[in-house]
Amino acid sequence: LMESSKLKILCLHGYRQNANAFRAKTGSMHYVDAPHFSNHSDNDAETEARSWWFSQENNRFSSKDITDLCTGFQESVDAIDNAFQQHKFDGILGFSQGACMASLICSLSLQGKFQHRIRFAILISGFVSKSSGHITLQQQELNIPSLHIVGQADEIVPKEMSLALANRFVSPHVVEHDGGHYVPSKGPTREALKSFIQHKKIPLLLFFLFEELLNCSCHVRKFHQNMSDIITLKNEVNHWKSVAESFKNNFATLKEEYNDFQAESRELEAELEAQLDQTEKKNSDLMRHNQQLKMECNGLRTKLECLQNENRKQVTMLEEELNRLRVERDELHRYVRELEQVNDHLERAHREAEVSLEDYDRRLNEAIERNALLESELDEKDALRAHIQRLKEETRDLKQELDVKGRIEQTAYVKNSRMSESHIPNGDVKRVSLRKPLERSTSTGEVNRCSATTSRLTAFTILTDLWRRAGFHYISLNKVSFNGGVLVRVVVVVRRTKSKK
């Protein structure tokens, strides 16, 4: 029979939690810590992160990964068995990984590998283990009353995984809430949990009574088997009287326990009603505060929407301005490139023009120099022509003068010779006449030679003066004998400095 009329429920916390953290979420029940510490904790630094087993290396666990590891599972089973030995629990409650652990404990209990019997199970955000070491424990259908609490917005353990765990039980009772991965304590979920626990109290008492009756029937079967040992009818009657007396005493005990249970139930209901009133009052205060926060949130949301609209408009205007500036920048870049190209063309044309201009200047200077030289040469040529013409005229004049002087001298010589012949004797006339022509010719030649030489020297002097006056620097005179006479060749070497520009 039960040691107490109150239901005792063992609570198993989830992964990376502990008994204290789970107690803060559920209320006053019996709690037990998982034996393993987790290296990866999302809790505060003051709380210890624990785990029932690990499915990954480095002491980590994931409910969604298929793995061959279930490290530390047997140690957790031993820890739960130790808790059942200290307190005889009626049912088991688990959250997250603790719910999966509770379902595995139920399987071990039905298979006889866990010596304590589980009367019912409450599983919150549970899932089916995907470790290969738990396959044999999850093949059997669990004929245990169960309550499954599922969060529709649960992202850690999705709704489908919790429903898959519920399908392993016979006639599971499923309650859904709108929240996520946490233990709900308000609203329909609280009422469903309260109703489930209250409905399990009386059936448990009847179950205990039925169990005692089964034990008695076993005793009866044993008695029939040992009927041959009963010798007399009196002993049989006394035996049955003692059996009836034991049944009577057991019934009285059960009745007293039932009465105590009713009294305690009334006290518990009164206490729960008081707690419910306090909770409802607190809930109403929280609802009012929540309503105020919602109104503030709506106001802030409206203000935020206005600010967002203004920001969108401003961003749109800035984007348009930016696009316009980008277009202008591209046009300016293109215009600058065109100007640079035009500038390059102009610079190239300027360089070509400068080169052409320098070439033209050079050619012009050369042409000017050549023209100056030609002009100077023309001037010299004209001057030479003029000098030559004057020299020709002077030469002609000199020739005429020489001819006149020669005729005058010849006339004088003939006259003198005639006068001399008149004074020569007769005997010598023939001799003198024979010698005179020779002498006359000789003297005439000498006179002519002297006069010609004098004339030539006079003409040469005149030419030298003329050339010196004209600006010539050097005159040379060569004598060449020709046919017994003297031919004067005048070689004029002209050295004239050229003017430089």
C-alpha positions, 0 to 999 in steps of 0.5 A: 500500500502507499506510504502516504495519500499524496501523489509523489512525482519525480521531475527530470529537468532538461538538457543544460539545466538542473534541479534548482532551475527546473524547480523555479519553473514548475513549483514544489515537487520532487526533483533530481539532478542529472549526474553529468555536467555539460560544458556548453551552458546557456544559463547563468554562471551561478547555475550548473548545466547538467545532462542525462546523456550525451549524443556528441563528443565533447559532452554535447547533446542534440535532439535532432542528430542521429548518432551511435553515442549515448554516453552516461545513460546508465549512470542516469538510470542508476541516479533515478533508481536511487531517487526511487529507492529514497522516495516511492514515487507514483509518477514521473515528469520530464521536460525536454531531454528529461521527458525523453529520459522519462519515456525510456525509464517507462520502457525499462520499467515495462521490460522489467529492467527498472525495478520500480513501477511507473504509474503515470508520466507527464512529458513536456516538450519531449522527443524520441531519442535518435541514439542507436543504443535506445532502439530496443527500448523504443520498440515497445508500445507503452501502456502507461497513462501519459500527459503530453504538453506540446509547444506550437512555437517550440523551435528547439523541439518542434511539435512533430517530434513531441507528437512522435513521442506521444504516439509511443503511448497507449491513449496519450492525452495531448495538450498544446499551447501557443508558447515555445520551449518552456514549462507552461504554468497558466491557462488551459495547460495548468487546468489540464495538468491539475485535472490529470493529476486529480483523476490519477489519485482515486484510480491509484487507490483502487489500483492499490486495492486491486493489487492487494486483491490479486495478492490475496488471490495468489494466496488463495491459489497457493492455498488450493495447491496446498489443500492436501496439507490441511487435514481438518475442516476446522483448520480450513475454517480458521484459515479462512477466518484469518484471511477474512480478518486480514481483508477486513483489516486491510479494508479498514486501513484503506478506508481510513486512508481514503478518508484521510485522502479526502480530507487532505484533498479538501485542504489541498483544494482550498490551498489551491483555490487560494493560490489560484485567487492569488494567481488570478489577481496577480494575473489580472495585474499583469494583464493590466500592466501588459495592456499598458505595455501593449498600448505603449508598444502600439504608440511606439510602433506607430511612431516607429512606422512614422519615423520609418516612413520619413526615413524611407522618403529621405532615403529615397530622396537621397538615393535619387539625388545620389543617382543624379549626382552619379549621372552628372559625375559620369557625364563630367567624367566623360566630358573631361575625357573628351576634353582631355582627348581634344586637349591631346589633339590640340597639344599634338597639333600645337607641337606639329605646328611648332615643329612646322614653324621651326622648320619654316623659320629654318627654311626662311632663314636659309632662304634669307641667307641664300637670298642675301648671298645671292643679292651680295653676289648680284651686287658684286656681279653688277659691280664687276660688270660695271668695273669690267665695262669701265676697264674695257673702256679704259683699255680701249682708250689706252689702246687708242692712245698707244696706237696714236703714240706708236704712229707718232713715234714711227712717223718721227723715226722715219723722219729722223732716218731720212734726215740721217741718210741725207748726211751719209757719204756715197760709198757708205750709202749702200753699207749704211742702207744695208745696216740701217734697216736692221738697226731701224728695225732693232731700234724700232723694236726696242722703242716699241718694246719699251713703249709697250712695257711702259704702256702695260705698266701704266695700265696694270697700275691703273687696274690695280688701283681700280681693283683696290678701290673696288675692295679686292685684296690681291693682284698678281701679274704673270708674264708669258712669252708668246711669238717673240712678244710679251703677253701680259696675263692678269690674274686677279685673286679676289678675297672678299669677306662675306657679311654674316647675318 
